Amino acid sequence: MFYEDSIERTIRFGDIIKGLIIATPNIEGPDNYKQYNIGVEIPENCVILSPCCSIGDETVLISPLLQVRNSFFGNAFLAEDLTRINRKMTAEQAVPPQQWAKLTPEEKERRAQEGLTYAFVEVFVYDQNELFKKYTVHRRDGNITTASYMIDFRNIHKLDCAMIKSPTDAPIEAKCLQLSIETRSQLREKLAAFYGRIPKEDLLEDD
């Protein structure tokens, strides 16, 4: 079960909220403040990415729900169930069969040795739901209609909101969907993996 059947009267990590706003400053470079603009968006839905115990003090972290990538449907394993992207998989499952076939035996072995990994560590897919608008993904092998969405961990914003005093003293009426405990755990684990990656140069330095 991806979502809970009933919604708690509290704001939780992973919840889908409507009616929020996102502002992103854009600059040419550090100290060049004369050339800047601020992009403002009002997404249809956003996801709460503040940990449950950190929601309050009139501030929260959010990420907008985005349409899934066209390329996801080029991999039959993922296209069958896009939420598989949220979980670790084998190296062969992570790429389209035709791409895997082109790899050398040595490269296949190298990837296999890495064990189960996240194919797209920066995204988390939200399963289809009747509350989501359907849209069309245009592909050469045929168009696909879906109501699956995703968040990108590189697209997280801080929002100040006077109505968010605590998880229970917040605009609960704006809450649309709540993740199941299992799905929320998957989101927490993948977000931790995204931030917990160690660069190769640091691994070499440790040696």
URGISUL-V963733 format. One line per field, one symbol per residue. phi: phi as a letter, one per 20 degrees, with the letter a starting at -180 (. if undefined). burial: b if it has 16 or more other ideal C-beta (glycine too) atoms within 10 Angstrom, else e. A space follows every 10 residues. Layout:
phi->???
burial->???
This chain:
phi->.edffcdfeb ecgnfdcdnd ccccfccfrg mdefdbbced ccffbcdfdf ggfdeqlmbb ecbffdfffg fgeedgffff bfffffdfbf ffffcfgfff feffgfffff ffffmfbefc fecceeffbf feffbdeecf epfcebcecb ddfecdcece bfeeeagedb fffefdbcff gfffffffff ffffeefdfg fffffff
burial->ebbbeeeeeb bbbbbbbbeb ebeeeeeeee eeeeeeeeee eebebbbbbb eeeebbeeeb bbbbbeebbe ebbbbebbbe ebbbbbebee bebbbbeeeb eeeeeeeeee beeeeeebbb bebbbbbeee ebeeeebeee eeebebbbbb bbbeebbebe eeebeebeeb ebebbbbbbe eebbebbbeb beebeeeeee eeeeeee
